[in-house]
Amino acid sequence: MPAPRSFTTPPSLEDLTRLAEAALAAIPARLARHLEGVGIMVEEQADETTLDEMDLESPWDLTGLYRGTPLGSRSISDPARMPDTIFLYREPILLEWIETGVDLAALVRNVLVHEVAHHFGFSDAEIAALEQEIERGES
């Protein structure tokens, strides 16, 4: 994994997109092959509709979101559906980065991995195990 980058200005949407792409590349191959067609979008904040759906009052409370049907919940008889998409929200991620001092690449990776795990329908324990596996570089 590349060395952490120091930022002298707030990281842009493009910066976070690059960090998300690097994090996606670290997903183990056995899982990555099931991510084909899953979009990754980096936006400033969640919109009002999303906040209402999630029953959240503040856009600062949501760093990422998976929109789609988890793999284990799909059926061949399902009607056509919108493509699965993972959203990363730049401003809440940057706020958490500032507040916690965690490495930004690690933070983006953790948010992305958490949302990827929703695509697979993973439990919290499975999410934690996947995060540890990726941190150890076992992909």
Secondary structure, 3 states (H helix, E strand, C coil): CCCCCCCCCCCCHHHHHHHHHHHHHCCCHHHHCCCCCCEEEEECCCCHHHHHHCCCCCHHHCCEEEECCCHHHCCCCCCCCCCCEEEEEHHHHHHHHHHHCCCHHHHHHHHHHHHHHHHHCCCHHHHHHHHHHHHCCCC
